Amino acid sequence: MSKPEFVYITYIGTTPEKLWEALTSSEFTRRYWFNTDVRSDWKVGSAIALVMDGKTTDVGEILEADRPRRLSYTFKHVSDEELKQEPASKVVFALEPHGKVVKLTLTHEGFVEGGKMLDGISKGWPAILASLKSLLESGTAVAIPLAALGIEGIE
Amino acid sequence: MSKPEFVYVIYIASTPEKVFEALTDAEASKLYWHGNSVDSNWKVGSAFALRLARQEKQDITGEVLEYDPPRRLAYSFCAHDGSDGGRPSRATFELERQRDQVKLTMIHDQFEPGSDVLEKVSKGWPLILSSLKSYVECGKVLYAPWYEERPLATKNAAGAAR
């Protein structure tokens, strides 16, 4: 049986460089990622921290940073009491240019059976990536209220 | 074991009415669906067709299963290309207003386990729905990478994406 994982593909009218910048710059992420900073020097082996409204929600280590093609890091939730019991998972962003459009494939894997993390990120990523797409294409992020996603343990 | 299905969620800064209109309007669909257009009178039980811009391909046909504007739309979907063995699957669109945006949930299901339908629709819908979002939000559409190799004769299809 296949392991539980989350895969989401979206197409964005931008360049791989701009998309890479949007994924790795807190100036950008704050605007489309629930006011989250992504703190890292983006070198393989370096630490990364996701900091939402000043509170660290997730930490990890950079596994791949092949600008502007592939970015991956481990992803360990550290905020919610229940979610933080789950092991670190892994996020991969693959950026593939097609003319004036970039195909972005996000893969998030390494979840435990019956855990709540998979459900949470399955609700979170479509909202984050929809907002990212809007920001890059129209200059306006889609402000999706986090509470609207109905993720257990996250408000 | 659960039946195979494809589920895709996308958020669009618009109203359910406008997104529903884009899903059911032939001219709008032609723009974001790379020259392909939806064709139906949208009465439950009536015929549905996706008219394909590439003439050598047979249109996708089906039947309107649900039409509840601006909340729900469903039609059956038979591709006639051998991927579904001539048996229709089902495409359902659910629209939910969330403040000043729409949560669009697209579900493609009711195909046979082991058929090629899941792989095909898993590739197709993310691009179509990404393009729909761009069209509704900024009047832009995205082009289909696989149309590059064999450009369309009609100007309206791939050309509209440039």
Chai-1 contact restraints between the chains, C-beta under 6 A:
chainA,res_idxA,chainB,res_idxB,connection_type,confidence,min_distance_angstrom,max_distance_angstrom,comment,restraint_id
A,I9,B,P126,contact,1.0,0.0,6.0,A-B,restraint_1
A,T10,B,S130,contact,1.0,0.0,6.0,A-B,restraint_2
A,Y11,B,L127,contact,1.0,0.0,6.0,A-B,restraint_3
A,Y11,B,S130,contact,1.0,0.0,6.0,A-B,restraint_4
A,Y11,B,L142,contact,1.0,0.0,6.0,A-B,restraint_5
A,G13,B,K140,contact,1.0,0.0,6.0,A-B,restraint_6
A,G13,B,L142,contact,1.0,0.0,6.0,A-B,restraint_7
A,H98,B,P145,contact,1.0,0.0,6.0,A-B,restraint_8
A,V101,B,L142,contact,1.0,0.0,6.0,A-B,restraint_9
A,P126,B,V9,contact,1.0,0.0,6.0,A-B,restraint_10
A,A127,B,Y11,contact,1.0,0.0,6.0,A-B,restraint_11
A,A130,B,I10,contact,1.0,0.0,6.0,A-B,restraint_12
A,A130,B,Y11,contact,1.0,0.0,6.0,A-B,restraint_13
A,S134,B,A13,contact,1.0,0.0,6.0,A-B,restraint_14
A,S134,B,E137,contact,1.0,0.0,6.0,A-B,restraint_15
A,E137,B,S134,contact,1.0,0.0,6.0,A-B,restraint_16
A,E137,B,C138,contact,1.0,0.0,6.0,A-B,restraint_17
A,S138,B,E137,contact,1.0,0.0,6.0,A-B,restraint_18
A,S138,B,C138,contact,1.0,0.0,6.0,A-B,restraint_19
A,V142,B,Y11,contact,1.0,0.0,6.0,A-B,restraint_20
A,V142,B,A13,contact,1.0,0.0,6.0,A-B,restraint_21
A,V142,B,Q101,contact,1.0,0.0,6.0,A-B,restraint_22
A,I144,B,Y11,contact,1.0,0.0,6.0,A-B,restraint_23
A,A148,B,Q98,contact,1.0,0.0,6.0,A-B,restraint_24
